[in-house]
Amino acid sequence: PVFSATGLEVFVWPSASEWGLLIAAACIGLTFNYSVMYGILTISPLFVRLCVISSIPLSFVINILTGERFNWVKLVACIVIIVGFVMYSYVT
């Protein structure tokens, strides 16, 4: 509403289908945050954080399978994350 009042942006209420997407996104976010907090409570905070970070290599693989352009920097980052997760699992 501030940008609408200043004329920088026009404010429009979401349509019914957009409200459905907003509610679905909010429910997914709530579920994710609840799962992370429950995992921190019952397991190790570091282990839970490593599990959350491991979603990056998974999304990299899914992006490659769906036809996104390959990027070596992303591959190196995924390898570093996987090596860190394996090292942590080996130590504990």
C-alpha positions as CSV (number, residue, x, y, z in Angstrom):
1,P,0.0,0.0,0.0
2,V,2.9,2.5,0.5
3,F,4.1,2.1,-3.0
4,S,0.5,2.3,-4.3
5,A,0.0,5.5,-2.4
6,T,3.1,7.1,-3.8
7,G,2.3,5.9,-7.4
8,L,5.3,3.6,-7.7
9,E,3.3,0.5,-7.9
10,V,-0.4,-0.4,-8.3
11,F,-1.7,-2.6,-5.5
12,V,-4.1,-5.3,-6.6
13,W,-5.6,-8.0,-4.4
14,P,-4.8,-11.5,-5.5
15,S,-7.3,-13.6,-7.4
16,A,-8.9,-16.7,-5.9
17,S,-6.4,-19.0,-7.7
18,E,-3.5,-16.8,-6.5
19,W,-4.8,-17.0,-2.9
20,G,-4.7,-20.8,-3.2
21,L,-1.1,-20.7,-4.3
22,L,-0.3,-18.3,-1.4
23,I,-1.9,-20.6,1.1
24,A,-0.2,-23.6,-0.3
25,A,3.2,-21.9,-0.1
26,A,2.5,-20.8,3.5
27,C,1.6,-24.4,4.4
28,I,4.7,-25.8,2.8
29,G,6.9,-23.2,4.6
30,L,5.2,-24.0,7.9
31,T,5.7,-27.7,7.4
32,F,9.4,-27.1,6.5
33,N,10.0,-24.9,9.5
34,Y,8.2,-27.3,11.9
35,S,10.3,-30.2,10.6
36,V,13.5,-28.4,11.0
37,M,12.7,-27.3,14.5
38,Y,11.5,-30.8,15.5
39,G,14.7,-32.2,14.0
40,I,16.9,-29.8,16.0
41,L,15.0,-30.7,19.1
42,T,15.3,-34.5,18.7
43,I,18.6,-34.8,16.8
44,S,21.8,-32.6,16.4
45,P,21.4,-29.1,15.1
46,L,24.4,-29.5,12.9
47,F,23.1,-32.8,11.4
48,V,19.7,-31.1,10.6
49,R,21.5,-28.2,9.0
50,L,23.5,-30.5,6.9
51,C,20.4,-32.3,5.8
52,V,18.8,-29.0,4.8
53,I,21.9,-28.0,2.9
54,S,21.8,-31.4,1.1
55,S,18.7,-30.3,-0.7
56,I,21.0,-28.1,-2.9
57,P,22.6,-31.2,-4.6
58,L,19.2,-32.7,-5.0
59,S,17.8,-29.6,-6.7
60,F,21.0,-29.6,-8.9
61,V,20.2,-33.1,-10.1
62,I,16.6,-32.3,-10.7
63,N,17.5,-29.2,-12.7
64,I,19.8,-31.2,-14.9
65,L,17.1,-33.8,-15.5
66,T,14.6,-31.2,-16.5
67,G,16.9,-29.6,-19.0
68,E,18.6,-26.7,-17.3
69,R,22.0,-25.7,-18.6
70,F,24.9,-27.4,-16.8
71,N,27.1,-25.2,-14.6
72,W,30.5,-26.3,-13.3
73,V,30.3,-24.0,-10.3
74,K,27.1,-25.6,-9.1
75,L,28.7,-29.1,-9.6
76,V,31.7,-28.1,-7.5
77,A,29.4,-26.6,-4.8
78,C,27.4,-29.8,-4.7
79,I,30.5,-31.9,-4.4
80,V,31.8,-29.8,-1.5
81,I,28.4,-30.1,0.3
82,I,28.3,-33.9,-0.2
83,V,31.9,-34.3,1.0
84,G,31.1,-32.2,4.1
85,F,28.0,-34.3,4.9
86,V,30.0,-37.6,4.5
87,M,32.9,-36.2,6.7
88,Y,30.4,-35.3,9.4
89,S,28.7,-38.7,9.2
90,Y,32.0,-40.5,9.4
91,V,33.2,-38.5,12.4
92,T,30.0,-39.0,14.5
